[in-house]
Amino acid sequence: MGQIAIDRVIERLDRYYETNDVAGAERHLRYWLAEAHAEGDTRGMITVCNEMMGLYRKNGNREKAFACVDEALALSKREGIEETVSAGTVYVNCATVYTAFGRTKDALPLFERAAAIYEKELGAADTRLGSLYNNMAASLADAGEYARSEEAYGKALSVMGRGTGAEPELAVTKLNLANLLEAAHGMEAACERIEECVQQAHDLLETEGLPRNGHYAFVCDKCAPVFEYYGCFLYANELRRRVAEIYAGEGRDERT
């Protein structure tokens, strides 16, 4: 039995995302999941399932996303890696799927398990830790636990702020925090802090030298409606223009 070439799988997957070819990305992942099964490559199966969870979460395919959750959790248990960093990544991805489809009560215990592993095993600037806090904060907000959610967003910003090239993720977190502040305190009471978060998100997306690639396009597409909601109509339209150009291949290598 062998192992699939995970690096090549992810590299090719990124190319599909660069052009927003969701159907191609799914075909690619399903093929390599089958190959991993054929090779008996459990860790390969887990990695591909993690990627498939993200894909199905983004395109709203609840049934397929939950099937990947079940498979990834079962594989982690079968492999005996339930207390490892690899399992922590599975827990984060599964919990994020649950949050996206309204199963917050199922998500929070998985985030807690991931946090216990990551906080013990990962460095303070590790992007995986920042992603955990960010996604956990969203789940806590959905559960109405606003104080804990704000604390988690603060942790996410602290972790991601220590790394390089994290401006897109920081921008998303700033906008998520703006939404949280409105939900927790109301627009009028939190107006100044919300405006500050929105401006900071704008500045992060305009960071000099930031690559205009598929990831940037995904983030801009996610951020545009939030900027629009807070009255930044022209900037929201500009972000959508950038998204269209990048996915059309016109601005993939462009830098600000």
N, C-alpha and C positions, 0 to 999 in steps of 0.2 A: 504494500500500500504506500502511496506517495502523498505529497502535499501540493495543493494548488499554489500558483504563483500570486500571492495576495498583492504584492506591490504592483504587478502588471494589471491585476483586476481593478485596483483602485485608480491607477493611472488612466486606464481606458474609461472607467466610469466618469472621471473628471472631465474627459473630452465630451461625453454625452451631455453633462451638465453645462459645459461651456456654451453649447448651442441649444440648450433647453429641450433636448431630445429625451423626454420622459419615457416614451415608449421604447426607445432604443436602450435606455438605461435599465428598464425592467427586463427586457430580453437578455441583456448582458448578465445581469445578476442571477436570473433564473437559470441560465446556462451554467454559470460557475457554481451555483448551489448544487445542481445536479452532478457536476464534475466532482465537487467535494464529497458528495454522498458516495459516488462511485469509487472514490479513492479511500473512503473511510476516514477522511480528514475532518475530525470533529472541530478542531480549532478553525479550520477554513470555513466550515459550515456556520460557526458562530459569527465569524467576521462578516460573511456575506449576509447572514440574517440581520446583523446590526445595520448594514447599509440598506437592506430592503425595508426595515422598519422606518428609517428616515424617509425613504422614497414614498412609501404608502401613506405615511403621516402627512407629507407635503401635498400629495394629490387627493387626500381625503378618502382613501380606500380602507374603510374601517375593518372589513372582514379579513382582508389579506394582512393588514397590519397586526391584528390580534393573532392571526395564525403564526406570524413570525415571532411575536412575543412568546407564545407558548413553546415554539420550537427552541428558541434561544435559551429560555429558562430551563427547559428539559435537558438540553445539551450541556449546559453549565453544570447541572447537577450530576449528569452521567459522567462528565469528565472529572468531577471532583475538584472543581476550581471555584467553588462558591464564595470563598473568602479572599480571592485574588483580585488584583486590579482589573484583569480581563473580565471577571464577573461583575465588578463595579461598573464597567462600561455597559455591560448588558443591562444591568439594573437601571442605569440612567436612561438608556434608549427605550426600554420597556415602559418606564414610568412616564417618559415624555409622550409616548403613544397614548397611554391611559389618560393623561391630562388633555391631550388634543381631542380625545373623543369623549370627554366628560366623566371619566372614571377616576376622579381625584382621590377618592378614598383608597383606591387600589394603588395609586401612584405614590402617595406620600411614604408608605412603609418601604418601598423600593428605593426612593431617594435617600431615606435614612440609612438603609443598608449600604448604599453606595458611598454616602458621606463618611460613615465609619471606616470604610476601607481606604478611600482616597485621602482623608485627613491623616491617616496613619502612614500611608505608603508613598504619597506623592509630595513633591516639593511645593513650596508656597507660591511659586509662579507658574505652576503647571496649568496649561490651558484646559485640561480635562477637569480640573477642580473648579475653574471659573465657569465652565459650561454647566457643571453640576449645580452650582449655586444659582446660576441664572434660570435654569429650567425648574429647579426646586422652588424658587421664588414665585414663578408663574403659577405653579400648582398651589402654593400656599395662598396666593391671592384669590384664586378660584374658590378655595375653601373658606374665604373670608377671614383668614388669619393674616391681617394686614401688617401688624407689627413684625411678625416673624418674616413675612415676605420682604418688607423693607430692609430688615437686617440681612437677609440672604442676598438681596440686590447689592447692598453695600459690600458684602464679602466678594461677590462676583466682580464688581468694579475694582476692588483692591487687588485681586489676583490678576485680572486681565491687564490692569494698568502697569504691572511689573514686566510684561513681555513686550515684544516688538511686533508690529504688523497687526495688532488687535483692534485697530480703530473701528472697523465695521462692526465687530461684536460689541464693542463699547457703545457704539451709537445705538444699536438695538436695545441694549440694557438701559441706556438713558431714556429711551422712549417708553420702554416697559415701566420704568420707574415713574415717568410722568403719568401713565395710565393708572398706576397703583395709587399715587398721591391723590388723583381725582376721585378714585373710588373710595379711598379711606377718609378723605377730609372734605371733598367737594371742590368744585372748580374755583369758586370764589376764595375760599380759605387758603387754598394751595396755589393760587394763581402765580405768584412770583417764583416759587420753586418749580412749577411746571414749565414756565417760560424759560427758566434757566436750563432745565433738562433738554428741552427742545432745541435751544440754541447750541448747547454743547453737542448734541447729536449732529446737528448741521455742520458744525466745525469739524467734527471727527470724520464725517464723510468727505469733507473737502481737504483733508490732510494732504499736504504736498507729497508727491511720490507714491501715493496709494495706487496699487495696480487696478486698472479697470478691466477686471476679468469676470469669469462666470460667477465666482463667489460674491464679488462686489455687486453684480447685477441682481443676484438672489437677495442680498441684503437691501439694496435700493428698492426692489419690488416689494419687500416686506415693510419697509419704512415709509414708502410714499403715502399710503392711506392714513398713517398716523400724523404725518406732517399736514396733510390735507385737513384732518379732523381738527387740528389745532390752528387752522387758519392760514397755513403756509402753502397756499394754492399754487403759486408760481414755482416754488421749489419742488413740490410734489410732481408737477408736470415735467420739470427738468429731470428729476430722477427717473421718471417713466421713459423719457426720451433716451436717457443713457442706457436703460435696460434694453430697449428695442435695438439700439445700435450695437450693443455688446452681443446680444443673441443673434443678430444678423451678421456678426463677424466683422463689423466696421471699427469697433473700438477695443477689441480684446486685449491688445498690447499697449493701449494708450495709457499714459500716466498723467496725473494732474500736475 
